[in-house]
Amino acid sequence: MHRATAIGGIYLAILIAALTLQLGPALAAKNKDAIAVIIGNKDYTSSIPTVEFAHRDADAFRVFVTDVLGYLPDNIIDLRDATKAQLESAFGNRVTHEGKLWRYLHPKGKSDVMVFYSGHGVPGLRDRKGYLLPVNADPDTPEINGYPLDTLIANLAKLEARSVTVFLDACFSGDSPKGMLVNATSGIVIKPRMPGQTTSRMNIITAAQGDQVASWDLKARHGIFTKHLLEALYGAADGDDYGNGDGKVVLSEVKAYLDDRMTRAARRQFGRHQNAWVKGRDDTVLVAAIPKTPAPTLMTAEETRQRQARIKLAQQSLRDLGLYRGGMDGVLGPMTQAALAGWLTGKGYAKDTELNDDLVGKLGQAAQRHVRAAREAEAQGQAQEQARLAKLADERRRRAEAAERARLARLEVERQRRAEEDRKAAEARKAKVAARRKPGDTFKDCDDCPEMVVIPPGTFRMGDLQGGGDDDEKPVHGVRIDYSFAVGKFEVTQAEWRAVMGNNPSHFAGDVLPVEKVSWDDAKAFIERLNAKTSQRYRLLSEAEWEYAARAGTETKYSWGNSFNSAKANRVISTKLVGSYAPNAFGLYDTHGNVGEWVEDCWNRNYNSAPSDGSVWTNGICGRRVMRSGSWGDDPSLLRAANRYWVGTGWRAHDICFRIARTLSQ
């Protein structure tokens, strides 16, 4: 047998099986006392537009109450295209509520009642109340021949029932997807009053609010409200986005699902506002046990009969042509296959009506083509086999080439992996060496990088310890620095600046002089480039770190004592070479005088609420940054370890420089 024929035969067998497969309804616990009234008003008299999918909505809801809620078929009052007399017969009128529904109820109040309506609703032009529109009514006079929504709710409230649930796939604005129903509402908006009085046993959900239109889902062939309501009741409302996943569906979960999915669908498809109107207790259980199957796509009874007739005709045609032993490929053209597939799946009926009616003739013609194609396939078998072998050899060659390319690619990946491992190992060795550095050790990360000194952890008192300082140096407070860090042995020199930035902004020129005329922003730019160059973590000192490093364990005004000594700090008429004076106990030079030094902290007028752990003070006036150490042009009182002042971040002067810090690997 030809391979395509065999495969086609299998495909056809699957299609035939699909034709004859019958699926049973989902199992549900029986609710033998429950009563449902299901109404689908589609075909209206006179010029009132049809409600295209009202019968399908009603059929789908009937399946839901029987298969999911367990209602008995004999306890369902099923109305199609109901007149006012039929509505009154079912629910009663203003005089009495004892209609057919009342007669069906369990006499001891054990019945659950569910009402579903799909059809037109209209507003009363005089009383502005909502009305269900019977198929034989005049929409311009609903107060006379419509069925009042108030009466429906009032009569349902009088029933001795365990619960009452009402679903209305209708709007009451006088508008519809096919145009206005009420002539007098053209050009104006009528917003009907919805019923206000219900009972604690009653829950109501309508498809739209006020002056909104209840839209249709043309693809699903349902009202857009019915489609999303059934999805919610079949379990989607209990999902993570809307419910708690406890296997039940409650009123609040259905409202959340409709507010999201239905409202968005109406906006996306039609550009309309459509919001469900809900009244009832949020925790009311509408479905006690969610079914395992999703909401089905249903057809009306007439559509079902037509589909069954087409299926029988297709089955007989296939048997007559003997196609059980043949194949679909080459027998049926694409359009004919699409028509048959439409029959099998229940889709495409509206588009393929003319084609479906002529399917038997097309199958006969296709059978003749199939015989000719089978003979040609047999005659060409040897050539096809040779072509297959040649293709197989070519495929083997391509696979071998692909395998070789893959092998080389794996080798390259392995080479890159090893290179990355070597790089990480080198970094780890470097970090290990850095971690072994002890307080007082000095190091440089590159030949033209600033020389750094390791500063030990410790505690100190920060501020005006000896008295005589300004208010911004108070209150004196304790600071604990529980980590080692590195600080520049000298202020950044002009040579070090030039090696990173490629220029020299200084007023006093000299490679070993401190770089000056640099703003706080300039200092941050230098550090960013130095970090990129060395892959390290250089930074400005915090104000607490600066004073801790400058004091080097002392509590005197200067690191050498309480009296200024011009032999220990520069306060003459220009900068001096870095390292011209003796260092402090930590090995740092020029922490008093020469040039002022930027630190990271924002300016604050005193030390109230200042950090006590050595960290940067990020609160305050951050357009101003703290300057420490004093400069060559300052009075000795400004060179004290505790002295502080502020400068704007963009200011440059020939007495301003900075000293860098570096975080050490832990």
ABEGO torsion letter per residue (X at the ends): XBAAAAAAAAAAAAAAAAAABBBBBBBBBBBAABBBBBBBBABBBEABBBBAAAAAAAAAAAAAAAAAAGBBAAABBBBBGBBAAAAAAAAEBAABABBAAAAABBAAGABBBBBBBBEBBBBBAAAGBBBBBBAABBAABAAAABBBAAAAAAAAAABBBABBBBBBBBBAAGBBAAEBABAAABGBBBBBBBBABBBAABBBBBABBEABBBBBBAAAGBBAAAAAAAAAAAGAAABAAABAGAGBBBAAAAAAAAAAAAAAAAAAAAGBBBBBBBBEBAABBABABBBABBBBBBBBAAAAAAAAAAAAAAAAAAAAAGAAABBABGABBAAAAAAAAAAAAGBGAAAAAAAAAAAAAAAAAAAAAAAAAAAAAAAAAAAAAAAAAAAAAAAAAAAAAAAAAAAAAAAAAAAAAAAAAAAAAAAAAAAAAAAABBBGBBBBABAABBBBBBBBBEBBBBEBAAEGBBAAAOBBBBBBBABBBBBBABBBBAAAAAAAAGBBABABBEAABBBBGBBAAAAAAAAAAAAAAAGBBBBBBBAAAAAAAAAGGBABABAAEABBBAAABBABABBBBBGABBBBAAGBBGABEGBBBBBABBBBABABGBBAAGBBBABEBAABBBBBGEBAABBAAAABAABBBBBBAABBBAABBBBBBBBBBX
